[in-house]
Amino acid sequence: MRRYSYFSTVPSLVLLSVAMATPLWPQDQDAEAEAEKLAKAAQDPIASIYSLPLQSNTNFGIGLHGRTEEVLNIQPVIPINAGPLNLINRSIAPVMYQPHTGEASGGTIGFGDLNHTVFLSPAKASTVTWGVGPSITLPTATDNALGTGKWSLGPSFIVVATPGRLVAGALVNNVWSFAGDSERQDVNSMLLQYFINYNLPKGWYLVTSPILTSNWKAEKGNRWFVPFGGGLGRLFKIGK
C-alpha cells in the first residue's frame, strides 16, 4: 500500500494549565510579553506545563485515487517534577478516517494505535533543551486498517530550541514489535516530527509540525509517508 502525501494542513488547539505551584511569569509583566511566553511554553512538547494539544491533519494524495485522509491527534502532556529532572509523559491518541486506498470511495473511521512516551528532561530552563526515554505503542486501533495489531517498544529523543520568537525542534522514535497478533506483520517503524513556530504580536503565531513516518518492513519505494504544510494560530484567554 502506497501512503504518501503532497500536502497536509495542520490546524491545532492547545488547552493548558501551568504545572507545579510556581507562577510561570512575574505578575507585573505586560500582557504582550506574557502572551509570547505562554505561547512558547504551549508549543514546547517538554515544557513543565500540563497541556492538551489537539492537532488535526488533513493529508491529500493518498493511494491510487488520490484520496484524503483525516487524522486528529489528541496529545496530552503531563509533567512530573523529580528534582533536577522532569519526567514528561506525552501520549498521541489518533482518531482517524482512513480511505480505502485501492478504491475511489469508502473508508474506515475509528481510533488508531496509542503511542506513549516518557521523556527524561532537565528541569532547569534553557534556550536549548532535550529529552530522552522509552516509547511504547499499544494496539488500540478499532479496525485492522487503522493499526498494526502489535505491541511495540523503542527509544525516543527530542530537542527543542527557543531563541527569540522561535520555538523549533524535532522528535524522533523508532519502535519494534515484541508481542501482539501473530498473523500481522512485525513492526519496525520510525516517526519523525519536526516543528517550527514563529510567534507574532498579540498572541498570533505561524506553525508547521508535520509527522513523517517510515515503515522499514515495506518495500524500498513504499516506505515513507512525508506530509508537509503549515498553519496560523492565536493564543487567547477565556475568562480570568
N, C-alpha and C positions, 0 to 999 in steps of 0.2 A: 504494500500500500504506500503510495507516494504522498507524503504530507509536507507541503511547503506553502509559504505564503508570500505574496508580493507586497502586501501592506497590512498593517494591523493598527487599529485605533485603540488607545489605552486610557479612556477616562477613568478617574478614580476618586474615591471618597475616603477620608480618614477620620474616624471617630477616636478621640484620645482623651486621656486624663493624665495628669502629672503623677509620676511614681514617687515613692519614698515620702518623707514628711517635709523635706526641704523645698522651699519655693524655687522654681526654675530661674526666675529673674527677680531683681530688686523691684519693689513696688513703685519707686519713683521714676522708672524708665518710661519714656513716652510710648504711646500706643504703636507707633510705626516700628520702633526697634523691637518691641515685644512681639508684634506680629511676625517680623522677619525671623526672630529666634525660635518662635513656636513652629513656624513653617519648616525651618531647617531641622528641628527635632523630630517633627512628624515625618519628614522624608528620610530620616536615618533609621534603617531597619534594626540597628543595635543601640539606639538611644535608650536612656533609662526612663522611659515613659510607657505606660500601658496604652496600647493603641489597637484599633481595629480597621486596618486598611481594607477597602473593597475595590478591587481592580477589575474592570470589565474589558475583555479583549475581544475584538471582532477581527477574525482572520479570513482574508479573502484568498481565492485561488486554490481551494482545497480539492484534491482528487482530479479525476479525468474530466469532470464537467465544470471545474472552477467554482465549486460550491463555497458557502460561507459558514464558518464555524464560530460559535459564541462560547466564551469561557469566562465565567465570573469567579475570580479568585478571592475567597474570604481568608484574610491573613492576620489573625490575632497575634499580637506580640505581648508577652508577659515577662518583664524583667524581675530577677531575684538578686538582691544585693548580697554578696558574700565577701565583705571586707574590701580588699583591693581589687576584687574581680566582680564582674556581673555575670550571672547566668541568664542569657537571653533565650527564652522559649519562643520559637516562631513556627507557626503552622501555615500550611497552604491547603485549603479545602476547596477544590474546584467544583462548581456547578456548571454543567456543560450541555451544549447542543452540538452533537457530532453528526454531520450529514453523512449519508451513505456515499462513500467516495466513488463507487463504481456506477452510481445511478444519478439521474438528473433531478430526482426529488426524493423526499423522505429522509428521516434521520432518527437519532436517539437522544432523549433528554434524561438527565439524571446527575448523580454525584459521581465524581471521579475518585481516584485513589488519593488518600490523605497523606501528605508529607509533613513530618515534624522534625525540626532541627533544634538542638540545644547548643548555642554559641557560648564559649568561654571568652570574655572580653574584658579589657582593663576598665576599671570603674573611673579612673581619672580622666577628666575631659582633655581632649587633644584635637588639633586640626586634622590629624590623620589617625584613625583607629582601626582595629581589626578584631576579628572573632574567628574561632575555630572550634569544631566539635562534630559530633556524630549526627547523621541524618538518616531517618528511617521512613520508609514508605509502607503504608498499610493498605491491603487490598479491600478498600471500602467502596469500590465502584458498584453501582446498582445495575450495570449491564456489562457484558464482556467487551463491548465496543468502546467503553469508557475507561477501562483499566487493564492492568496486567494480570490480575489474579494471583499475584506473588507478594510475599513479604521481602523487602529489600533493604539493605543497610550499606552505608559507606560514609566517607569523610566529607565535610563541608568547610568552606573557607569564605570569609567576606572581608573586604577592605573598604573603608569609607573616608573620603576627604571632604572637608567643609571650608575651603578658602573663600573669603569674601561672600558673595551672594550665591555661590555654587554649593550644591551637595551632589557629589559624584562618587561612584564606586561600582563594585561588581561582586556578585555572589556566585560561587560555583560549587557543585557537588557531583559526585559520581556514586551510584549505588549498584550493588549486585544482589540478585535474589538468593535467598537461603532457605525458603520454605514457600508453601502455597500449593496451588493446583498443579499436579504433576503433568497434566495434559497441556498446560500453557507453556509458551516459550520462556526460557530463562531470561532474566533481565540483566543487562549490563548497559546502563544509560547514564548520560551526563546532562545536567541542567546548568545553564549559564544565564544569569540575569544581570545586565549592566543597567545602570540608572544614572541619568543626568537631570538635575533640577536646577533651574536658574530662577532665583527669586526677584520679583519685580516689586515696585512700591505698592502700598495699600493691600498687602496680602496676596497679590497675584503671583503666579509662577508658571513657567514653561517646564514641561516634563517629557522625557522619553524613558521607558523602562520595559522593553520587550523581554520575553522569556524565550531563549533559544534552547533547543533540546537535540540530543544526538542519541540514536539507538545503535550501539556498536554491534548488535547482533544482526542488524539488517544488511542488505547488500550495499556496496560502496556508493552507488548512485542514489540510494534511497534512505540514507542515514539521518540527514539533518532536517530540522524544521526551524526556519530562520525568519521570523517576522520582524518588521521594523515599523516605526510610526511615532506618534507623539500626541501631546495634548496640552491644554491650558487649564489651570486650576486657580482656586482662590480659597484662602483660609479666612474664616469669619467666626465670630462669637454668636452663640444663641443664648439670649438672656444674660445672666450675670457671670 
